[in-house]
Amino acid sequence: MTVFNAFLKVIRKNIGTIILYTVIVIFFAAANMQTGDNTGEFVSEKPEILIENHDSSLISENLVRYLTDNTEVKEIRDGEEAISDALFYREICCVVSIPKNYSTNIMAGKESEISIKATGDYHASFVEMMLRRYIRIQNTYAEISQNEKDTVEQINSALDTKTEIEMTSKLDITSLTKVKSYFNFAAYSIMSCIIFIICLVLSSFNHMPVRKRTIISSMNDKKYNACLLMSSSLYVLVVWLFFAVLGYVMVGNIVFTPVGGLYILNMLVFALTALSLAYLLSTVIHAKNAITGVVNVITLGFSFLCGVFVPVDYLPSWVVSAAHILPAYWYVESNNRLAETEHLNVDSLAPIFINMLVLVGFFMLFAISGIIVSKKKQKIA
């Protein structure tokens, strides 16, 4: 009980730091989720174009009608300079010019190219795609039709054919993106809260005067270490539970779904890995003034290299390859996979549990390394 009370005393003394790291994750996660609120919605927008029709025929008029139905047609009457300015300032995305004798050439099987001046953006590409589709259909029916009227009717009949689209994916992309963002950002605060506090506590207990008093006390070494381990584990569980509850506040009931449960389980395994890393660091670092600097280097380094702050997709390939040797990468990788998982089955869950096993491997590596270093230092002392 004495060890546990001393543990709590160190935590109370540094409660401000814990609150600071918690505020950081709330701020960054909320900001990131706010920017992603519109990712799940599609808004149809018609490109703005100018049409110059130099041909007077049923086919050219039908093409103009087709473009009018699918775009926003602008009128610019001030000459070529005004049209060029409109293109430059993106008031229109392209100018479609239908040449003279267009219909005559089409019905005769001759080439008659439509001139397009485009800005090169995605709106202009969309217009060009529509034109290619229309011209392909137009040329097909012009070869087998005897007159313009039949050709126009067949073109319109083909264009009116609709395709039924069935949404096969039921993923709520917006909600899952929010959940992924929260749990990814939580990695930084979890590492900071656990590694900083555990290192401070263990360094206090490893301070030579305190260590000597412990050795000559009635408490045996096994019981002493067991109390430290239980106190540290209890603190880690409290941190994990706090961020799990905070996840419910930030992202809602989705944390109570099976996918949400896997996010929380993944966070627990990562928190225990951070505990073993903190134990290893405490055996190497005894100066309290150095703990803050070391913790900041480790937590920020893990966060920037492993996709916590910057999505892995935006990182250079060599950085991602190097990040494989860090536990935070496997934690973030599991979160990213969960955000893309529609059905929970053996195939979809296998990579996630493998990532968790990798974290368990890191936990054992750090714990065993810490024990070895601790025993060597005891022999030296």
Order of alpha helices (4+ residues) and beta strands (2+ residues): alpha-alpha-beta-alpha-beta-alpha-beta-alpha-beta-alpha-alpha-alpha-alpha-alpha-alpha-alpha-alpha-alpha-alpha
